[in-house]
Amino acid sequence: MSTELTVLALSGLLQGLQFAGFSIAANRQIGPKLAMGPRDNVPALTGVAGRLHRALNNHFEGLILFTLAVVVVTAGQQGSALTAACAWVYLLARILYVPAYLLGWVPWRSLIWAVGFAATMLMILAALF
């Protein structure tokens, strides 16, 4: 398996861990009765649960672009040391993003996000050229 596909698989596992963390925090905040119900009137999540939810959604958005980059690199047989390094940078940025969001690291959270986004865009550009 290529490095880029390996990192994509690890990114999927990270997404799963983020989902589990968010689910636990959200269920603690809203209580089991509401969590197991139809959730027609779920209150806004705040604090840790709210931050975990926003970080999770942000990773869903980033993972879409990263998956696209991995597909372009892999299907186009354009894998290189650069695309492999970019994939690892993306994953590291996503790992760091979670505590940065939870702990409110300003402006580091935004900078960490930008590094992961730039790595993804560089992968796509590298596959094109």
Backbone as XML, in Angstrom:
<?xml version="1.0"?>
<chain id="A" units="angstrom">
  <residue number="1" name="MET">
    <atom name="N" x="0.852" y="-1.170" z="0.000"/>
    <atom name="CA" x="0.000" y="0.000" z="0.000"/>
    <atom name="C" x="0.899" y="1.235" z="0.000"/>
  </residue>
  <residue number="2" name="SER">
    <atom name="N" x="0.487" y="2.257" z="-0.740"/>
    <atom name="CA" x="1.284" y="3.476" z="-0.806"/>
    <atom name="C" x="1.232" y="4.229" z="0.517"/>
  </residue>
  <residue number="3" name="THR">
    <atom name="N" x="2.210" y="5.073" z="0.720"/>
    <atom name="CA" x="2.241" y="5.906" z="1.927"/>
    <atom name="C" x="0.979" y="6.745" z="2.019"/>
  </residue>
  <residue number="4" name="GLU">
    <atom name="N" x="0.565" y="7.322" z="0.904"/>
    <atom name="CA" x="-0.604" y="8.187" z="0.905"/>
    <atom name="C" x="-1.869" y="7.428" z="1.322"/>
  </residue>
  <residue number="5" name="LEU">
    <atom name="N" x="-2.021" y="6.195" z="0.833"/>
    <atom name="CA" x="-3.174" y="5.376" z="1.232"/>
    <atom name="C" x="-3.087" y="4.964" z="2.700"/>
  </residue>
  <residue number="6" name="THR">
    <atom name="N" x="-1.885" y="4.678" z="3.168"/>
    <atom name="CA" x="-1.703" y="4.341" z="4.581"/>
    <atom name="C" x="-2.114" y="5.509" z="5.461"/>
  </residue>
  <residue number="7" name="VAL">
    <atom name="N" x="-1.681" y="6.704" z="5.092"/>
    <atom name="CA" x="-2.030" y="7.886" z="5.879"/>
    <atom name="C" x="-3.533" y="8.158" z="5.796"/>
  </residue>
  <residue number="8" name="LEU">
    <atom name="N" x="-4.146" y="7.890" z="4.652"/>
    <atom name="CA" x="-5.596" y="8.047" z="4.533"/>
    <atom name="C" x="-6.305" y="7.089" z="5.491"/>
  </residue>
  <residue number="9" name="ALA">
    <atom name="N" x="-5.839" y="5.858" z="5.558"/>
    <atom name="CA" x="-6.430" y="4.888" z="6.485"/>
    <atom name="C" x="-6.267" y="5.359" z="7.933"/>
  </residue>
  <residue number="10" name="LEU">
    <atom name="N" x="-5.090" y="5.859" z="8.271"/>
    <atom name="CA" x="-4.857" y="6.372" z="9.627"/>
    <atom name="C" x="-5.724" y="7.592" z="9.903"/>
  </residue>
  <residue number="11" name="SER">
    <atom name="N" x="-5.938" y="8.404" z="8.898"/>
    <atom name="CA" x="-6.816" y="9.576" z="9.053"/>
    <atom name="C" x="-8.255" y="9.144" z="9.316"/>
  </residue>
  <residue number="12" name="GLY">
    <atom name="N" x="-8.668" y="8.054" z="8.684"/>
    <atom name="CA" x="-9.991" y="7.498" z="8.956"/>
    <atom name="C" x="-10.110" y="7.013" z="10.392"/>
  </residue>
  <residue number="13" name="LEU">
    <atom name="N" x="-9.049" y="6.390" z="10.895"/>
    <atom name="CA" x="-9.055" y="5.949" z="12.294"/>
    <atom name="C" x="-9.090" y="7.148" z="13.241"/>
  </residue>
  <residue number="14" name="LEU">
    <atom name="N" x="-8.353" y="8.190" z="12.899"/>
    <atom name="CA" x="-8.395" y="9.410" z="13.703"/>
    <atom name="C" x="-9.814" y="9.969" z="13.729"/>
  </residue>
  <residue number="15" name="GLN">
    <atom name="N" x="-10.482" y="9.963" z="12.584"/>
    <atom name="CA" x="-11.859" y="10.451" z="12.516"/>
    <atom name="C" x="-12.752" y="9.621" z="13.431"/>
  </residue>
  <residue number="16" name="GLY">
    <atom name="N" x="-12.539" y="8.313" z="13.437"/>
    <atom name="CA" x="-13.311" y="7.442" z="14.318"/>
    <atom name="C" x="-13.073" y="7.760" z="15.785"/>
  </residue>
  <residue number="17" name="LEU">
    <atom name="N" x="-11.821" y="8.005" z="16.148"/>
    <atom name="CA" x="-11.502" y="8.375" z="17.537"/>
    <atom name="C" x="-12.135" y="9.712" z="17.904"/>
  </residue>
  <residue number="18" name="GLN">
    <atom name="N" x="-12.080" y="10.660" z="16.977"/>
    <atom name="CA" x="-12.716" y="11.954" z="17.232"/>
    <atom name="C" x="-14.225" y="11.783" z="17.417"/>
  </residue>
  <residue number="19" name="PHE">
    <atom name="N" x="-14.829" y="10.939" z="16.608"/>
    <atom name="CA" x="-16.263" y="10.701" z="16.722"/>
    <atom name="C" x="-16.602" y="10.095" z="18.077"/>
  </residue>
  <residue number="20" name="ALA">
    <atom name="N" x="-15.802" y="9.125" z="18.514"/>
    <atom name="CA" x="-16.044" y="8.496" z="19.816"/>
    <atom name="C" x="-15.905" y="9.511" z="20.943"/>
  </residue>
  <residue number="21" name="GLY">
    <atom name="N" x="-14.857" y="10.323" z="20.894"/>
    <atom name="CA" x="-14.662" y="11.347" z="21.919"/>
    <atom name="C" x="-15.802" y="12.343" z="21.959"/>
  </residue>
  <residue number="22" name="PHE">
    <atom name="N" x="-16.227" y="12.782" z="20.781"/>
    <atom name="CA" x="-17.358" y="13.705" z="20.707"/>
    <atom name="C" x="-18.617" y="13.053" z="21.262"/>
  </residue>
  <residue number="23" name="SER">
    <atom name="N" x="-18.887" y="11.811" z="20.875"/>
    <atom name="CA" x="-20.102" y="11.123" z="21.316"/>
    <atom name="C" x="-20.162" y="11.007" z="22.830"/>
  </residue>
  <residue number="24" name="ILE">
    <atom name="N" x="-19.052" y="10.656" z="23.429"/>
    <atom name="CA" x="-19.009" y="10.528" z="24.891"/>
    <atom name="C" x="-19.277" y="11.879" z="25.546"/>
  </residue>
  <residue number="25" name="ALA">
    <atom name="N" x="-18.586" y="12.918" z="25.081"/>
    <atom name="CA" x="-18.762" y="14.247" z="25.666"/>
    <atom name="C" x="-20.183" y="14.769" z="25.466"/>
  </residue>
  <residue number="26" name="ALA">
    <atom name="N" x="-20.733" y="14.558" z="24.272"/>
    <atom name="CA" x="-22.090" y="15.040" z="23.987"/>
    <atom name="C" x="-23.118" y="14.298" z="24.835"/>
  </residue>
  <residue number="27" name="ASN">
    <atom name="N" x="-22.973" y="12.980" z="24.950"/>
    <atom name="CA" x="-23.915" y="12.201" z="25.755"/>
    <atom name="C" x="-23.856" y="12.594" z="27.224"/>
  </residue>
  <residue number="28" name="ARG">
    <atom name="N" x="-22.666" y="12.912" z="27.698"/>
    <atom name="CA" x="-22.549" y="13.376" z="29.090"/>
    <atom name="C" x="-23.258" y="14.713" z="29.278"/>
  </residue>
  <residue number="29" name="GLN">
    <atom name="N" x="-23.166" y="15.560" z="28.268"/>
    <atom name="CA" x="-23.763" y="16.888" z="28.393"/>
    <atom name="C" x="-25.285" y="16.855" z="28.286"/>
  </residue>
  <residue number="30" name="ILE">
    <atom name="N" x="-25.816" y="16.112" z="27.334"/>
    <atom name="CA" x="-27.268" y="16.156" z="27.123"/>
    <atom name="C" x="-28.015" y="15.053" z="27.870"/>
  </residue>
  <residue number="31" name="GLY">
    <atom name="N" x="-27.291" y="14.055" z="28.363"/>
    <atom name="CA" x="-27.928" y="12.988" z="29.126"/>
    <atom name="C" x="-28.393" y="11.843" z="28.249"/>
  </residue>
  <residue number="32" name="PRO">
    <atom name="N" x="-28.478" y="10.655" z="28.834"/>
    <atom name="CA" x="-28.812" y="9.461" z="28.054"/>
    <atom name="C" x="-30.230" y="9.476" z="27.487"/>
  </residue>
  <residue number="33" name="LYS">
    <atom name="N" x="-31.183" y="10.061" z="28.207"/>
    <atom name="CA" x="-32.568" y="10.051" z="27.716"/>
    <atom name="C" x="-32.668" y="10.822" z="26.398"/>
  </residue>
  <residue number="34" name="LEU">
    <atom name="N" x="-32.089" y="11.996" z="26.337"/>
    <atom name="CA" x="-32.127" y="12.792" z="25.113"/>
    <atom name="C" x="-31.254" y="12.156" z="24.030"/>
  </residue>
  <residue number="35" name="ALA">
    <atom name="N" x="-30.103" y="11.619" z="24.427"/>
    <atom name="CA" x="-29.189" y="11.008" z="23.453"/>
    <atom name="C" x="-29.812" y="9.801" z="22.763"/>
  </residue>
  <residue number="36" name="MET">
    <atom name="N" x="-30.624" y="9.041" z="23.483"/>
    <atom name="CA" x="-31.238" y="7.850" z="22.900"/>
    <atom name="C" x="-32.564" y="8.146" z="22.215"/>
  </residue>
  <residue number="37" name="GLY">
    <atom name="N" x="-33.065" y="9.363" z="22.355"/>
    <atom name="CA" x="-34.333" y="9.737" z="21.745"/>
    <atom name="C" x="-34.144" y="10.186" z="20.306"/>
  </residue>
  <residue number="38" name="PRO">
    <atom name="N" x="-35.195" y="10.724" z="19.702"/>
    <atom name="CA" x="-35.136" y="11.149" z="18.297"/>
    <atom name="C" x="-34.366" y="12.453" z="18.089"/>
  </residue>
  <residue number="39" name="ARG">
    <atom name="N" x="-33.983" y="13.104" z="19.154"/>
    <atom name="CA" x="-33.167" y="14.335" z="19.118"/>
    <atom name="C" x="-33.832" y="15.439" z="18.303"/>
  </residue>
  <residue number="40" name="ASP">
    <atom name="N" x="-35.127" y="15.588" z="18.482"/>
    <atom name="CA" x="-35.843" y="16.640" z="17.771"/>
    <atom name="C" x="-35.465" y="18.030" z="18.274"/>
  </residue>
  <residue number="41" name="ASN">
    <atom name="N" x="-35.199" y="18.153" z="19.545"/>
    <atom name="CA" x="-34.885" y="19.451" z="20.149"/>
    <atom name="C" x="-33.607" y="19.369" z="20.973"/>
  </residue>
  <residue number="42" name="VAL">
    <atom name="N" x="-32.520" y="19.053" z="20.333"/>
    <atom name="CA" x="-31.244" y="18.940" z="21.031"/>
    <atom name="C" x="-30.705" y="20.343" z="21.325"/>
  </residue>
  <residue number="43" name="PRO">
    <atom name="N" x="-30.350" y="20.597" z="22.565"/>
    <atom name="CA" x="-29.775" y="21.904" z="22.876"/>
    <atom name="C" x="-28.385" y="22.047" z="22.249"/>
  </residue>
  <residue number="44" name="ALA">
    <atom name="N" x="-27.970" y="23.269" z="22.037"/>
    <atom name="CA" x="-26.631" y="23.509" z="21.483"/>
    <atom name="C" x="-25.587" y="22.951" z="22.435"/>
  </residue>
  <residue number="45" name="LEU">
    <atom name="N" x="-24.613" y="22.276" z="21.885"/>
    <atom name="CA" x="-23.537" y="21.735" z="22.698"/>
    <atom name="C" x="-22.553" y="22.860" z="23.024"/>
  </residue>
  <residue number="46" name="THR">
    <atom name="N" x="-22.086" y="22.869" z="24.238"/>
    <atom name="CA" x="-21.156" y="23.909" z="24.681"/>
    <atom name="C" x="-19.915" y="23.263" z="25.269"/>
  </residue>
  <residue number="47" name="GLY">
    <atom name="N" x="-18.928" y="24.080" z="25.579"/>
    <atom name="CA" x="-17.719" y="23.600" z="26.235"/>
    <atom name="C" x="-17.002" y="22.539" z="25.419"/>
  </residue>
  <residue number="48" name="VAL">
    <atom name="N" x="-16.507" y="21.525" z="26.107"/>
    <atom name="CA" x="-15.727" y="20.470" z="25.465"/>
    <atom name="C" x="-16.546" y="19.759" z="24.383"/>
  </residue>
  <residue number="49" name="ALA">
    <atom name="N" x="-17.794" y="19.440" z="24.670"/>
    <atom name="CA" x="-18.628" y="18.734" z="23.688"/>
    <atom name="C" x="-18.797" y="19.573" z="22.424"/>
  </residue>
  <residue number="50" name="GLY">
    <atom name="N" x="-19.035" y="20.855" z="22.579"/>
    <atom name="CA" x="-19.180" y="21.736" z="21.426"/>
    <atom name="C" x="-17.900" y="21.847" z="20.621"/>
  </residue>
  <residue number="51" name="ARG">
    <atom name="N" x="-16.784" y="21.955" z="21.318"/>
    <atom name="CA" x="-15.498" y="22.048" z="20.619"/>
    <atom name="C" x="-15.161" y="20.737" z="19.905"/>
  </residue>
  <residue number="52" name="LEU">
    <atom name="N" x="-15.418" y="19.615" z="20.558"/>
    <atom name="CA" x="-15.171" y="18.327" z="19.905"/>
    <atom name="C" x="-16.055" y="18.155" z="18.680"/>
  </residue>
  <residue number="53" name="HIS">
    <atom name="N" x="-17.285" y="18.634" z="18.755"/>
    <atom name="CA" x="-18.187" y="18.545" z="17.615"/>
    <atom name="C" x="-17.681" y="19.390" z="16.449"/>
  </residue>
  <residue number="54" name="ARG">
    <atom name="N" x="-17.242" y="20.612" z="16.747"/>
    <atom name="CA" x="-16.732" y="21.481" z="15.683"/>
    <atom name="C" x="-15.437" y="20.938" z="15.089"/>
  </residue>
  <residue number="55" name="ALA">
    <atom name="N" x="-14.564" y="20.388" z="15.935"/>
    <atom name="CA" x="-13.315" y="19.797" z="15.428"/>
    <atom name="C" x="-13.619" y="18.578" z="14.557"/>
  </residue>
  <residue number="56" name="LEU">
    <atom name="N" x="-14.593" y="17.779" z="14.963"/>
    <atom name="CA" x="-15.004" y="16.611" z="14.176"/>
    <atom name="C" x="-15.525" y="17.045" z="12.814"/>
  </residue>
  <residue number="57" name="ASN">
    <atom name="N" x="-16.410" y="18.021" z="12.796"/>
    <atom name="CA" x="-16.948" y="18.504" z="11.526"/>
    <atom name="C" x="-15.854" y="19.094" z="10.649"/>
  </residue>
  <residue number="58" name="ASN">
    <atom name="N" x="-14.912" y="19.791" z="11.262"/>
    <atom name="CA" x="-13.815" y="20.353" z="10.491"/>
    <atom name="C" x="-12.984" y="19.249" z="9.856"/>
  </residue>
  <residue number="59" name="HIS">
    <atom name="N" x="-12.779" y="18.155" z="10.582"/>
    <atom name="CA" x="-12.003" y="17.060" z="10.002"/>
    <atom name="C" x="-12.768" y="16.379" z="8.873"/>
  </residue>
  <residue number="60" name="PHE">
    <atom name="N" x="-14.096" y="16.263" z="9.007"/>
    <atom name="CA" x="-14.878" y="15.729" z="7.890"/>
    <atom name="C" x="-14.628" y="16.556" z="6.636"/>
  </residue>
  <residue number="61" name="GLU">
    <atom name="N" x="-14.642" y="17.874" z="6.784"/>
    <atom name="CA" x="-14.420" y="18.757" z="5.636"/>
    <atom name="C" x="-13.011" y="18.583" z="5.066"/>
  </residue>
  <residue number="62" name="GLY">
    <atom name="N" x="-12.018" y="18.556" z="5.941"/>
    <atom name="CA" x="-10.637" y="18.386" z="5.493"/>
    <atom name="C" x="-10.382" y="17.013" z="4.899"/>
  </residue>
  <residue number="63" name="LEU">
    <atom name="N" x="-11.033" y="16.006" z="5.466"/>
    <atom name="CA" x="-10.839" y="14.634" z="4.999"/>
    <atom name="C" x="-11.362" y="14.449" z="3.578"/>
  </residue>
  <residue number="64" name="ILE">
    <atom name="N" x="-12.391" y="15.186" z="3.217"/>
    <atom name="CA" x="-12.898" y="15.113" z="1.846"/>
    <atom name="C" x="-11.810" y="15.545" z="0.866"/>
  </residue>
  <residue number="65" name="LEU">
    <atom name="N" x="-11.190" y="16.679" z="1.127"/>
    <atom name="CA" x="-10.134" y="17.178" z="0.236"/>
    <atom name="C" x="-8.901" y="16.280" z="0.268"/>
  </residue>
  <residue number="66" name="PHE">
    <atom name="N" x="-8.552" y="15.797" z="1.468"/>
    <atom name="CA" x="-7.385" y="14.925" z="1.563"/>
    <atom name="C" x="-7.630" y="13.621" z="0.810"/>
  </residue>
  <residue number="67" name="THR">
    <atom name="N" x="-8.825" y="13.073" z="0.916"/>
    <atom name="CA" x="-9.164" y="11.854" z="0.174"/>
    <atom name="C" x="-9.054" y="12.100" z="-1.317"/>
  </residue>
  <residue number="68" name="LEU">
    <atom name="N" x="-9.567" y="13.241" z="-1.774"/>
    <atom name="CA" x="-9.446" y="13.604" z="-3.180"/>
    <atom name="C" x="-7.976" y="13.657" z="-3.584"/>
  </residue>
  <residue number="69" name="ALA">
    <atom name="N" x="-7.133" y="14.262" z="-2.753"/>
    <atom name="CA" x="-5.699" y="14.352" z="-3.063"/>
    <atom name="C" x="-5.080" y="12.962" z="-3.160"/>
  </residue>
  <residue number="70" name="VAL">
    <atom name="N" x="-5.423" y="12.081" z="-2.234"/>
    <atom name="CA" x="-4.868" y="10.724" z="-2.246"/>
    <atom name="C" x="-5.333" y="9.966" z="-3.489"/>
  </residue>
  <residue number="71" name="VAL">
    <atom name="N" x="-6.586" y="10.122" z="-3.851"/>
    <atom name="CA" x="-7.098" y="9.453" z="-5.054"/>
    <atom name="C" x="-6.375" y="9.955" z="-6.298"/>
  </residue>
  <residue number="72" name="VAL">
    <atom name="N" x="-6.216" y="11.271" z="-6.407"/>
    <atom name="CA" x="-5.531" y="11.841" z="-7.576"/>
    <atom name="C" x="-4.086" y="11.347" z="-7.646"/>
  </residue>
  <residue number="73" name="VAL">
    <atom name="N" x="-3.386" y="11.370" z="-6.526"/>
    <atom name="CA" x="-1.996" y="10.922" z="-6.495"/>
    <atom name="C" x="-1.901" y="9.429" z="-6.809"/>
  </residue>
  <residue number="74" name="THR">
    <atom name="N" x="-2.765" y="8.632" z="-6.185"/>
    <atom name="CA" x="-2.693" y="7.184" z="-6.340"/>
    <atom name="C" x="-3.165" y="6.732" z="-7.724"/>
  </residue>
  <residue number="75" name="ALA">
    <atom name="N" x="-4.315" y="7.194" z="-8.140"/>
    <atom name="CA" x="-4.851" y="6.782" z="-9.443"/>
    <atom name="C" x="-3.985" y="7.304" z="-10.587"/>
  </residue>
  <residue number="76" name="GLY">
    <atom name="N" x="-3.415" y="8.475" z="-10.393"/>
    <atom name="CA" x="-2.544" y="9.041" z="-11.422"/>
    <atom name="C" x="-1.124" y="8.532" z="-11.354"/>
  </residue>
  <residue number="77" name="GLN">
    <atom name="N" x="-0.854" y="7.639" z="-10.423"/>
    <atom name="CA" x="0.486" y="7.083" z="-10.206"/>
    <atom name="C" x="1.535" y="8.190" z="-10.109"/>
  </residue>
  <residue number="78" name="GLN">
    <atom name="N" x="1.192" y="9.203" z="-9.308"/>
    <atom name="CA" x="2.069" y="10.365" z="-9.141"/>
    <atom name="C" x="2.675" y="10.438" z="-7.750"/>
  </residue>
  <residue number="79" name="GLY">
    <atom name="N" x="2.659" y="9.329" z="-7.031"/>
    <atom name="CA" x="3.240" y="9.303" z="-5.698"/>
    <atom name="C" x="4.724" y="9.615" z="-5.745"/>
  </residue>
  <residue number="80" name="SER">
    <atom name="N" x="5.170" y="10.376" z="-4.770"/>
    <atom name="CA" x="6.576" y="10.762" z="-4.689"/>
    <atom name="C" x="6.924" y="11.007" z="-3.229"/>
  </residue>
  <residue number="81" name="ALA">
    <atom name="N" x="8.184" y="11.290" z="-2.991"/>
    <atom name="CA" x="8.591" y="11.634" z="-1.628"/>
    <atom name="C" x="7.844" y="12.876" z="-1.151"/>
  </residue>
  <residue number="82" name="LEU">
    <atom name="N" x="7.586" y="13.806" z="-2.060"/>
    <atom name="CA" x="6.862" y="15.025" z="-1.700"/>
    <atom name="C" x="5.423" y="14.719" z="-1.304"/>
  </residue>
  <residue number="83" name="THR">
    <atom name="N" x="4.721" y="13.919" z="-2.097"/>
    <atom name="CA" x="3.323" y="13.622" z="-1.770"/>
    <atom name="C" x="3.229" y="12.789" z="-0.492"/>
  </residue>
  <residue number="84" name="ALA">
    <atom name="N" x="4.176" y="11.900" z="-0.273"/>
    <atom name="CA" x="4.198" y="11.113" z="0.965"/>
    <atom name="C" x="4.435" y="12.028" z="2.166"/>
  </residue>
  <residue number="85" name="ALA">
    <atom name="N" x="5.372" y="12.952" z="2.041"/>
    <atom name="CA" x="5.649" y="13.890" z="3.136"/>
    <atom name="C" x="4.430" y="14.767" z="3.402"/>
  </residue>
  <residue number="86" name="CYS">
    <atom name="N" x="3.778" y="15.218" z="2.349"/>
    <atom name="CA" x="2.575" y="16.039" z="2.510"/>
    <atom name="C" x="1.476" y="15.267" z="3.235"/>
  </residue>
  <residue number="87" name="ALA">
    <atom name="N" x="1.341" y="13.996" z="2.918"/>
    <atom name="CA" x="0.328" y="13.173" z="3.585"/>
    <atom name="C" x="0.608" y="13.099" z="5.084"/>
  </residue>
  <residue number="88" name="TRP">
    <atom name="N" x="1.856" y="12.851" z="5.448"/>
    <atom name="CA" x="2.209" y="12.794" z="6.869"/>
    <atom name="C" x="2.011" y="14.137" z="7.553"/>
  </residue>
  <residue number="89" name="VAL">
    <atom name="N" x="2.333" y="15.212" z="6.860"/>
    <atom name="CA" x="2.121" y="16.557" z="7.421"/>
    <atom name="C" x="0.632" y="16.787" z="7.666"/>
  </residue>
  <residue number="90" name="TYR">
    <atom name="N" x="-0.202" y="16.380" z="6.711"/>
    <atom name="CA" x="-1.651" y="16.503" z="6.891"/>
    <atom name="C" x="-2.094" y="15.775" z="8.160"/>
  </residue>
  <residue number="91" name="LEU">
    <atom name="N" x="-1.674" y="14.514" z="8.304"/>
    <atom name="CA" x="-2.101" y="13.728" z="9.460"/>
    <atom name="C" x="-1.604" y="14.342" z="10.760"/>
  </residue>
  <residue number="92" name="LEU">
    <atom name="N" x="-0.371" y="14.755" z="10.790"/>
    <atom name="CA" x="0.168" y="15.385" z="11.998"/>
    <atom name="C" x="-0.617" y="16.648" z="12.333"/>
  </residue>
  <residue number="93" name="ALA">
    <atom name="N" x="-0.915" y="17.447" z="11.324"/>
    <atom name="CA" x="-1.691" y="18.666" z="11.549"/>
    <atom name="C" x="-3.069" y="18.325" z="12.110"/>
  </residue>
  <residue number="94" name="ARG">
    <atom name="N" x="-3.710" y="17.287" z="11.582"/>
    <atom name="CA" x="-5.035" y="16.915" z="12.070"/>
    <atom name="C" x="-4.980" y="16.398" z="13.505"/>
  </residue>
  <residue number="95" name="ILE">
    <atom name="N" x="-3.907" y="15.684" z="13.834"/>
    <atom name="CA" x="-3.749" y="15.204" z="15.216"/>
    <atom name="C" x="-3.572" y="16.386" z="16.161"/>
  </residue>
  <residue number="96" name="LEU">
    <atom name="N" x="-2.744" y="17.346" z="15.765"/>
    <atom name="CA" x="-2.503" y="18.529" z="16.603"/>
    <atom name="C" x="-3.718" y="19.448" z="16.670"/>
  </residue>
  <residue number="97" name="TYR">
    <atom name="N" x="-4.545" y="19.409" z="15.643"/>
    <atom name="CA" x="-5.702" y="20.296" z="15.580"/>
    <atom name="C" x="-6.693" y="20.032" z="16.715"/>
  </residue>
  <residue number="98" name="VAL">
    <atom name="N" x="-6.849" y="18.774" z="17.091"/>
    <atom name="CA" x="-7.840" y="18.431" z="18.113"/>
    <atom name="C" x="-7.505" y="19.090" z="19.458"/>
  </residue>
  <residue number="99" name="PRO">
    <atom name="N" x="-6.313" y="18.890" z="20.012"/>
    <atom name="CA" x="-6.034" y="19.599" z="21.270"/>
    <atom name="C" x="-5.979" y="21.115" z="21.090"/>
  </residue>
  <residue number="100" name="ALA">
    <atom name="N" x="-5.553" y="21.569" z="19.924"/>
    <atom name="CA" x="-5.524" y="23.010" z="19.681"/>
    <atom name="C" x="-6.932" y="23.587" z="19.761"/>
  </residue>
  <residue number="101" name="TYR">
    <atom name="N" x="-7.903" y="22.869" z="19.237"/>
    <atom name="CA" x="-9.290" y="23.335" z="19.294"/>
    <atom name="C" x="-9.824" y="23.220" z="20.724"/>
  </residue>
  <residue number="102" name="LEU">
    <atom name="N" x="-9.578" y="22.066" z="21.345"/>
    <atom name="CA" x="-10.093" y="21.844" z="22.702"/>
    <atom name="C" x="-9.558" y="22.862" z="23.698"/>
  </residue>
  <residue number="103" name="LEU">
    <atom name="N" x="-8.284" y="23.188" z="23.563"/>
    <atom name="CA" x="-7.638" y="24.072" z="24.532"/>
    <atom name="C" x="-7.650" y="25.536" z="24.115"/>
  </residue>
  <residue number="104" name="GLY">
    <atom name="N" x="-8.246" y="25.815" z="22.960"/>
    <atom name="CA" x="-8.376" y="27.198" z="22.513"/>
    <atom name="C" x="-7.054" y="27.871" z="22.194"/>
  </residue>
  <residue number="105" name="TRP">
    <atom name="N" x="-6.159" y="27.143" z="21.545"/>
    <atom name="CA" x="-4.855" y="27.719" z="21.189"/>
    <atom name="C" x="-5.024" y="28.726" z="20.055"/>
  </residue>
  <residue number="106" name="VAL">
    <atom name="N" x="-4.981" y="29.980" z="20.404"/>
    <atom name="CA" x="-5.118" y="31.059" z="19.415"/>
    <atom name="C" x="-3.757" y="31.717" z="19.254"/>
  </residue>
  <residue number="107" name="PRO">
    <atom name="N" x="-3.254" y="31.904" z="18.071"/>
    <atom name="CA" x="-3.775" y="31.605" z="16.744"/>
    <atom name="C" x="-3.331" y="30.239" z="16.236"/>
  </residue>
  <residue number="108" name="TRP">
    <atom name="N" x="-2.744" y="29.414" z="17.097"/>
    <atom name="CA" x="-2.135" y="28.155" z="16.671"/>
    <atom name="C" x="-3.112" y="27.217" z="16.002"/>
  </residue>
  <residue number="109" name="ARG">
    <atom name="N" x="-4.352" y="27.182" z="16.481"/>
    <atom name="CA" x="-5.347" y="26.297" z="15.865"/>
    <atom name="C" x="-5.493" y="26.619" z="14.380"/>
  </residue>
  <residue number="110" name="SER">
    <atom name="N" x="-5.614" y="27.892" z="14.065"/>
    <atom name="CA" x="-5.765" y="28.300" z="12.661"/>
    <atom name="C" x="-4.511" y="28.007" z="11.852"/>
  </residue>
  <residue number="111" name="LEU">
    <atom name="N" x="-3.355" y="28.199" z="12.458"/>
    <atom name="CA" x="-2.100" y="27.917" z="11.752"/>
    <atom name="C" x="-1.941" y="26.423" z="11.497"/>
  </residue>
  <residue number="112" name="ILE">
    <atom name="N" x="-2.301" y="25.615" z="12.477"/>
    <atom name="CA" x="-2.243" y="24.159" z="12.305"/>
    <atom name="C" x="-3.184" y="23.734" z="11.184"/>
  </residue>
  <residue number="113" name="TRP">
    <atom name="N" x="-4.389" y="24.297" z="11.169"/>
    <atom name="CA" x="-5.341" y="23.994" z="10.093"/>
    <atom name="C" x="-4.742" y="24.370" z="8.740"/>
  </residue>
  <residue number="114" name="ALA">
    <atom name="N" x="-4.134" y="25.552" z="8.666"/>
    <atom name="CA" x="-3.569" y="26.038" z="7.400"/>
    <atom name="C" x="-2.453" y="25.124" z="6.901"/>
  </residue>
  <residue number="115" name="VAL">
    <atom name="N" x="-1.650" y="24.596" z="7.799"/>
    <atom name="CA" x="-0.574" y="23.671" z="7.405"/>
    <atom name="C" x="-1.163" y="22.408" z="6.788"/>
  </residue>
  <residue number="116" name="GLY">
    <atom name="N" x="-2.187" y="21.844" z="7.420"/>
    <atom name="CA" x="-2.831" y="20.646" z="6.868"/>
    <atom name="C" x="-3.486" y="20.918" z="5.530"/>
  </residue>
  <residue number="117" name="PHE">
    <atom name="N" x="-4.134" y="22.060" z="5.396"/>
    <atom name="CA" x="-4.774" y="22.434" z="4.131"/>
    <atom name="C" x="-3.731" y="22.630" z="3.041"/>
  </residue>
  <residue number="118" name="ALA">
    <atom name="N" x="-2.648" y="23.322" z="3.375"/>
    <atom name="CA" x="-1.583" y="23.559" z="2.391"/>
    <atom name="C" x="-0.949" y="22.245" z="1.939"/>
  </residue>
  <residue number="119" name="ALA">
    <atom name="N" x="-0.751" y="21.316" z="2.865"/>
    <atom name="CA" x="-0.182" y="20.014" z="2.507"/>
    <atom name="C" x="-1.095" y="19.280" z="1.529"/>
  </residue>
  <residue number="120" name="THR">
    <atom name="N" x="-2.405" y="19.371" z="1.760"/>
    <atom name="CA" x="-3.367" y="18.733" z="0.864"/>
    <atom name="C" x="-3.316" y="19.354" z="-0.520"/>
  </residue>
  <residue number="121" name="MET">
    <atom name="N" x="-3.329" y="20.670" z="-0.576"/>
    <atom name="CA" x="-3.288" y="21.361" z="-1.877"/>
    <atom name="C" x="-1.978" y="21.086" z="-2.614"/>
  </residue>
  <residue number="122" name="LEU">
    <atom name="N" x="-0.877" y="20.997" z="-1.875"/>
    <atom name="CA" x="0.419" y="20.695" z="-2.483"/>
    <atom name="C" x="0.432" y="19.289" z="-3.069"/>
  </residue>
  <residue number="123" name="MET">
    <atom name="N" x="-0.245" y="18.350" z="-2.409"/>
    <atom name="CA" x="-0.347" y="16.999" z="-2.959"/>
    <atom name="C" x="-1.047" y="17.028" z="-4.317"/>
  </residue>
  <residue number="124" name="ILE">
    <atom name="N" x="-2.141" y="17.770" z="-4.388"/>
    <atom name="CA" x="-2.890" y="17.845" z="-5.655"/>
    <atom name="C" x="-2.041" y="18.498" z="-6.737"/>
  </residue>
  <residue number="125" name="LEU">
    <atom name="N" x="-1.392" y="19.588" z="-6.383"/>
    <atom name="CA" x="-0.524" y="20.276" z="-7.361"/>
    <atom name="C" x="0.614" y="19.376" z="-7.824"/>
  </residue>
  <residue number="126" name="ALA">
    <atom name="N" x="1.208" y="18.635" z="-6.881"/>
    <atom name="CA" x="2.314" y="17.741" z="-7.242"/>
    <atom name="C" x="1.839" y="16.657" z="-8.214"/>
  </residue>
  <residue number="127" name="ALA">
    <atom name="N" x="0.614" y="16.206" z="-8.041"/>
    <atom name="CA" x="0.089" y="15.185" z="-8.953"/>
    <atom name="C" x="-0.164" y="15.741" z="-10.345"/>
  </residue>
  <residue number="128" name="LEU">
    <atom name="N" x="-0.450" y="17.027" z="-10.424"/>
    <atom name="CA" x="-0.719" y="17.652" z="-11.727"/>
    <atom name="C" x="0.542" y="17.969" z="-12.497"/>
  </residue>
  <residue number="129" name="PHE">
    <atom name="N" x="1.630" y="18.182" z="-11.789"/>
    <atom name="CA" x="2.875" y="18.613" z="-12.473"/>
    <atom name="C" x="3.904" y="17.569" z="-12.341"/>
  </residue>
</chain>
